[in-house]
Amino acid sequence: GEDVEQSLFLSVREGDSSVINCTYTDSSSTYLYWYKQEPGAGLQLLTYIFSNMDMKQDQRLTVLLNKKDKHLSLRIADTQTGDSAIYFCAERSGGYQKVTFGTGTKLQVIP
Amino acid sequence: EAGVAQSPRYKIIEKRQSVAFWCNPISGHATLYWYQQILGQGPKLLIQFQNNGVVDDSQLPKDRFSAERLKGVDSTLKIQPAKLEDSAVYLCASSSRGQAGNTIYFGEGSWLTVV
């Protein structure tokens, strides 16, 4: 079955890089996603990676995928206070392409 | 392009009452999802529709929750009778295989408090 795990909390100083990690169990994943959720708001897609890729860069965001270890990470360069939010990783897998979310990592950016 | 629309945004009900949430997905999106997000947790899939057929409802508490998607467009999620533990945000989302990444797009959510 699908299971997606993340660490609960990360604190970084403004201007530093943040790295948020995620592990998943389903080896048949097709796409993996990173979403951002600010207080009281819905989930906003940040980026996604196809399972046959190992890296994707999008401005300040870098996604690394290690399919062998089923490990996904999101690096945010030059982290800003506006990046403070909860970050969810998610995997799409299975015959009906179900999307399973992780528990979320709360990123706190210290000015 | 209009996003996923949900209503109502907020609802407070007493336990054992009923409530219904409505969702209008992005135009042309064949797949519609209802997720439940309890405070401090990640979204949990309740039900997934492909057009107007259910493809996954394995985590839907069918004794009290029901959902339908008539004509393969709008959807409603109903809870009857509500329990205290149903207090959560109910997120509707939609996706299309034709879009890059087969990405799920979420609505703002319907916040339910059961007292």
Boltz contact constraints between the chains, C-beta under 6 A:
constraints:
  - contact:
      token1: [A, 31]
      token2: [B, 101]
      max_distance: 6.0
  - contact:
      token1: [A, 31]
      token2: [B, 102]
      max_distance: 6.0
  - contact:
      token1: [A, 42]
      token2: [B, 106]
      max_distance: 6.0
  - contact:
      token1: [A, 42]
      token2: [B, 107]
      max_distance: 6.0
  - contact:
      token1: [A, 42]
      token2: [B, 108]
      max_distance: 6.0
  - contact:
      token1: [A, 42]
      token2: [B, 109]
      max_distance: 6.0
  - contact:
      token1: [A, 43]
      token2: [B, 106]
      max_distance: 6.0
  - contact:
      token1: [A, 45]
      token2: [B, 103]
      max_distance: 6.0
  - contact:
      token1: [A, 48]
      token2: [B, 101]
      max_distance: 6.0
  - contact:
      token1: [A, 88]
      token2: [B, 42]
      max_distance: 6.0
  - contact:
      token1: [A, 96]
      token2: [B, 55]
      max_distance: 6.0
  - contact:
      token1: [A, 96]
      token2: [B, 56]
      max_distance: 6.0
  - contact:
      token1: [A, 98]
      token2: [B, 56]
      max_distance: 6.0
  - contact:
      token1: [A, 99]
      token2: [B, 104]
      max_distance: 6.0
  - contact:
      token1: [A, 101]
      token2: [B, 42]
      max_distance: 6.0
  - contact:
      token1: [A, 101]
      token2: [B, 43]
      max_distance: 6.0
  - contact:
      token1: [A, 102]
      token2: [B, 42]
      max_distance: 6.0
  - contact:
      token1: [A, 103]
      token2: [B, 42]
      max_distance: 6.0
  - contact:
      token1: [A, 104]
      token2: [B, 42]
      max_distance: 6.0
